[in-house]
Amino acid sequence: MNRESLERHLACVDHEIARTEQHLRRQHELIAKLEGCGEDAAEARSVLAAMEGSQALRLADRELFRQELALFRQRLKKIW
């Protein structure tokens, strides 16, 4: 993968991470609301766990893209 592709992928992953953070906050709010009303929040908690798992994968992807871009930058530096 070239540097430009990595930068595009990193930007997309950053966007998805931010978007998912909003969804996670809303899911936490839903759980609190359900529990506050004495409702069963088991399904909402299950959805939250799946969302958190997906987010963990996105965070790992972002770290890999960042590391790969760092390698590109190191190779582009002149050492002489």
C-alpha positions in Angstrom: 0.0 0.0 0.0 1.4 3.4 -0.8 1.5 6.4 1.5 -1.5 8.2 0.0 -3.6 5.1 0.4 -2.5 4.7 4.0 -3.4 8.3 4.7 -6.9 7.9 3.1 -7.5 4.7 5.1 -6.3 6.3 8.3 -8.7 9.3 7.7 -11.6 6.9 7.1 -10.8 4.9 10.3 -10.5 8.1 12.3 -13.9 9.1 11.0 -15.4 5.7 11.9 -13.9 5.8 15.3 -15.4 9.2 16.0 -18.8 8.2 14.7 -18.8 5.0 16.7 -17.9 6.9 19.9 -21.2 8.8 19.4 -23.1 5.5 19.0 -21.4 4.1 22.1 -22.4 7.1 24.1 -26.0 6.8 22.9 -26.0 3.1 23.7 -24.8 3.8 27.2 -27.6 6.4 27.6 -30.1 3.9 26.4 -29.0 1.3 28.9 -29.1 3.9 31.7 -32.6 4.9 30.6 -33.9 1.3 30.4 -32.4 0.4 33.8 -33.7 3.7 35.3 -37.2 2.7 34.3 -36.8 -0.8 35.6 -36.6 -2.4 32.1 -34.5 -5.3 31.0 -31.3 -3.9 29.4 -29.7 -7.3 28.5 -30.2 -6.9 24.8 -28.9 -3.3 24.8 -25.9 -4.5 26.8 -25.3 -7.2 24.2 -25.4 -4.7 21.4 -23.0 -2.5 23.4 -20.6 -5.3 23.8 -20.6 -6.0 20.0 -20.1 -2.3 19.3 -17.2 -2.1 21.7 -15.6 -5.1 20.1 -15.9 -3.5 16.7 -14.4 -0.3 18.0 -11.5 -2.2 19.5 -10.7 -3.6 16.0 -11.0 -0.1 14.5 -8.6 1.3 17.1 -6.1 -1.5 16.3 -6.4 -0.8 12.6 -5.7 2.9 13.3 -2.6 2.0 15.2 -1.4 -0.2 12.4 -2.0 2.5 9.8 -0.1 5.0 12.0 2.8 2.7 12.4 3.0 2.0 8.7 2.9 5.7 8.0 5.7 6.3 10.5 7.8 3.8 8.6 7.1 5.6 5.3 8.2 8.9 6.9 11.4 7.3 8.3 12.3 5.9 4.9 11.7 9.3 3.3 14.1 11.1 5.7 17.6 11.7 4.4 20.2 10.3 6.6 23.2 11.9 4.9 
